[in-house]
């Protein structure tokens, strides 16, 4: 490359192109003109010569960066061409101009300040700049959960625990502008037991981890409550608590719903919960930095909220571990001994979940709060009481309704495909208590994150598994069956009181369970035994004085039918009769014969349907009445094989459908009746409404009826 100096009094440059050769006319400082031929003017670099002594000065407004790293800009004043050097190769150049240099400093966790030297030079002239990386907060050496864009999570602590992601539409991750990282968002019904939508860290094989927690430790988490808890249940977001253990909780029942740190510490070895309450009851939509400290040597626990001490408790004794089988920390709830489900489920955001080996001092906790680096006055806008289908089948142009409180007319909704392959901003109409999305052309089947955009802020509503079809199945309004009657407000399961309450509410069906005694008396009861007496092994006379929990006598089927007939004129409810499986085929058939005889004599055949776990029982009922509606309960046969036997209804548990995801659609296409049992949470009820079941059997028939009456999908 040719290098040409330009003086302050440089004349105008002229060039002419002849046969692809350029002639560059340059006037030198002594007035002499020189013509320089070149075939490529782009290879000529013009540099400015120094007219006096070289000068170089550097300044920066940011001479320090946090330990997490960041960019620093240096303002350069010079009449020369300068260079620079950094004494650490991990510092990267972002940009460089004549008057500015921007460098990116790395993440550098350290309990001490780290100094970087940036040296600017021209010849012998130098300007040295010292940049300080601030001391970090203590490093989480036992557990440090980082959430990822794809919905999974990783432990980045030295322990490097495996983190199991129980995927589900009630859990998603999204990039949070307040915390500058991906956070986990949960949409469970507060306090529910769930099988999907949480993270589990199994620490059972790690004896070192257990022993280090057991000699004193510190827990840290940033969380945001997404919904209030109307049921006043215990709710946990980061815990391992089963007859022992430790974690965070929002207490339920008669305790205040304040943020609480709860280790199990005992002098006797038996379970002893040490409630370390803070003074803070969390507000919906507001983030809190929570630190719980158990200092075994001091025999005290501490809880800090946003860097401030908010509560203490006396905790003499030793750590009591969780019961066998429950050795997991759950992020989004609490571990169950079966390791396949989660208790006390969370609703809202979880930003961090960390465990430190040592019990921290107030000064160290303050450094944790400084490192959290978020504005505690910031409150995300909240949309509460959300109800939407987490699984559904739609077509282009269909309307997908999301019910909730807090929508504003200016809100936009973005649908982001979970695999990152597509993002849609569909047409949205905001109405009273709901937002309606019109499914746009180009959408394909998959899991979508639903994000509300308002001004410069965003909020996740949840995720939906959406099947987009050219020929979608028509939406179904399911019929609601009260499982064992409406057993609320003191009415026992399978009681006359529960029957009456269900008929008063006019639920489609009232499920009841039938056993027969040795003398062929039909008893309404689920378990078939009480007071140490097994009904099918005893006469009616021996069991007739058994009392239900509400004081009623053990009801007979005849008494049920009598009550049912007396209320038929004011209720359209049906009896859904489950014939329990007895010891022999003969006893099963006898029970069926007697049930169907009573139904026939009462004249209520058109108000009765039958269900059974025994495939033979289902076929026997149809052999006696080919027009009877019979549902098979076991969940071990594909719908087509059930229909081949003349049984027109599959009545399976939610688990059976989860293990065989095509069965609901198969049964619908065959024209069969599809029921699911026994689902009670709003999320699960909406899931199966979205999948198009005909019946829902539930212990929460009022909630299920409310949801079934709403239009979540419209053609």
JORALIN-V924913 format. One line per field, one symbol per residue. ss: DSSP state (~ for helix, > for strand, _ for the rest). phi: phi as a letter, one per 40 degrees, with the letter a starting at -180 (. if undefined). A space follows every 10 residues. Layout:
BEGIN
ss = ???
phi = ???
END
This chain:
BEGIN
ss = _>>>>>____ ___>__>>__ >>>>>>>___ __>>>>>>__ ~~~>>>>>__ _____>>>>_ ___>>____> >>>>>>>>__ __>>>>____ _>>>>>___> >>>>>_____ ___>>>>>>> >>__>>>>>> >>>_______ __>>>>>___ __>>>_____ __>>>>____ >>>>>>____ >>>>>>>___ ___>___>>> >>____~~~~ ~~~~__>>>> >>>>>_____ ____>>>>>> >___>>>>>> _______>>> >>>>>>____ __>>>>>>>> >__>_>>>>> >>>>>____> >>>>>__>>> >>>>___>>_ _______>>> >__>>_____ _>>___>>>> >>>>>>____ _~~~~~~~~~ ~~______>_ ___>>>>___ >>>>____>> >>>>>_____ _>>>>>>___ __>>___>>> >__>>>>>__ _____>>>>> >>>>__>>>> >>>>>>>>__ ________>> >>________ _____~~~~~ ~~~~~___>> >>>>>>____ _>>>____>> __>>~~~__~ ~~~___>___ __>__>~~~~ ~~~~~~~~~~ ___>>>>>>_ ____~~~~~~ ~~~~~~~~~~ ~~__~~~>>> >>__~~~~~~ ~~~~_____> >>______~~ ~~~~____>> >>>~~~~~~_ __~~~~~~~_ __>>>>>___ _~~~~~~~~~ ~___>>>>__ ~~~~~~~~__ __>>_
phi = .cbbcbccbc cccbabbbfg bcbbcbcccc gcbbbbcaca ccccbcbccc caccbabbaa cbcabcccgi cbbbcbbaba cbbaabcacc cbccaabcba bbbbcccaca cbcbbbbbbc bafccbbbbb bbcccccdcc cbaacbcbdc gcabcccdcf ccbccccacc babacbccbf acbcbbbccd gccbbbgabb bcbdcbccdc ccccbhabbb ababccacbc cfccbbbaaa bafihaibab cbfccccccb bbcbbacbgc cacbcbcccb ccccgbcbcb bbbbbcccfa bbbbbfgbcb ibacbchbcb cccdgbcacb bhibcbdcgb bbbfccbhbb cbabbbcccc cccccccccc ccfbccccbc cbbbfcbacc aabbbdgcbb cbcibhcbcc cbbbbbcccg cabbbccbbc bcgabbbccc cgcbcicbcb bcbagcbaac cibbcbcbbc bcccdbcccb bccggccbfg ccdfbccccc cccccgcdbb cabbbbccbg ccbcaccgaa fgbcccbbcc dcbcccbccc gccdcccdcc cccdccbccb accbcbcccc cccbcccdcc ccdccccccc ccgbdcbbbb aacccccccc ccccaccccb bcbcgbbcdc cccdcgccbb bbcccccccb cccccccccc gccbbbbbbb cdccccdccc cgccbbcacb cccccdcccc ccbbc
END
